[in-house]
Amino acid sequence: MKQQVSEAKGKLGILIPGLGAVATTLIAGVAGVNKGYSKPIGSVSQLSRIRLGKRTEDRNPLIKDFVPLAKLEDIVFGGWDVYADNVYEAASKAAVLEPHQLEQVRAELESIVPMKAVFDREFVKNLDGTHIKEGLTKRDLADAVQADIENFKATHHCDRIVVLWCGSTEKYIAGSDIFDSLMNFEDALDQNDQRIPPSMIYAYAALKQGAPYVNGAPNLSCDVPAIEELAKLNRVAIAGKDFKTGQTLMKTIVAPGLQARALGVEGWFSTNILGNRDGLVLDDPENFKTKEVSKLSVLEEILDAKKNPELYGNLYHKVRINYYPPHGDNKESWDNIDIFGWMGYKMQINFLCRDSILAAPVALDLALFIDLAQRAGMHGIQEWLSFYLKSPQTAPGLPAEHDIFKQLIKLQNTLRHMMGEDLITHLGLDYYQELVDNM
């Protein structure tokens, strides 16, 4: 049954604690997309398709055309940082993007000036922030963040707000009695308890303002009973934790994963050395051709250029098998994979990746999807967003599902459920039962 999903009317404010490399790359990329300078490569919400109904129906709309997501041109960015640099200055110092790309959107970036941040050097010892809020208690700081959210929403005429943590990883803290209930936590705020980290103050303030909160770092942040209780009480969506990017992403996925995350592939070169009889047979070009076709077809079917020409239309795929007698039956292979992501940036698996380029579209999708969840009346922990997260937050006592492909099925089925479409299990027996019945 289709859920009641409110339309994405008006502007969506995305407020980000931590306007560093990831956040500025995200903001610059969205500005570039809106001005026609780049494409949202790596953003599943923008470039991936979702199958509806049976395979024979050929219904594969873009996700952004299937569910009512906020449009990129309706996003207004803001945030907090421990340094006073505007987003253009911060992005220049981060040096993720090329200067000419920043110049193309300079005016948009310079207009975003950070609000003073909640900061506690005890939790991030290698930073020495100067652009920080002052307050007698942690309660004062939480009130100040709430006022920031309220003022930003009014000033920029935003219909909705999402808070997206892109700040630093805080030091490890274990659970504590002050996090066990909302009452304990609020008492601790009033008592200026030094065990409360800055990220948790942002989470608390966001939920008090009715703004969904996403935790892009491994901090506890919203992953404690007190904050979960507040999310349920105020009927607000939360998700965390830690953006799934870089090494973790590449260790768990290769071709299917790149396709799932809407990352482009420009080239894939595979070479093998093999010294057994198969190697000898395949040393003949005609025999190798048979093997080459089968090897090439696997990748081409996964990375479908017809469905995703922007991502795989220029894919160059080369396979080599070389007969090398000293290796005998021990087959050794090497792969070089040339991929591209956000704003067309090229990366290479073997292993050269750009963390902020991978993280930016993840942050964008999480913000858009948690806004969608809020409009669909889905409150509390949004485990269906675990596709984007290294350490998915789950209901108490429920183990996390880390298989990215199961996570993708969960995400897609959640979207189908929202829109009243049949869930897809990929069992596929119904196709063949029809054949049996017709025999």
Secondary structure, 3 states (H helix, E strand, C coil): CCCCCCCCCCEEEEEEECCCHHHHHHHHHHHHHHCCCCCCCCCHHHHCECCECCHHHCECCEHHHHCCCCCHHHEEEEEEECCCCCHHHHHHHHCCCCHHHHHHCHHHHHCCCCEEECCCCCCCCCCCCCCECCCCCHHHHHHHHHHHHHHHHHHCCEEEEEEEECCCCCCCCCCCHHHCCHHHHHHHHHCCCCCCCHHHHHHHHHHHCCCCEEECCCCCCCCCHHHHHHHHHHCCEEEECCECCHHHHHHHCCHHHHHHCCCEEEEEEEEEEECCHHHHHHCCHHHHHHHHHHHHHHHHHHCCCCCCHHHHCCCEEEEEEEECHHHCCCCEEEEEEEEECHHHCEEEECCECCHHHHHHHHHHHHHHHHHHHHHCCCCEECHHHHHHECCCCCCCCCCCCCCHHHHHHHHHHHHHHHCCCCCCCCCCHHHHHHHHHCC
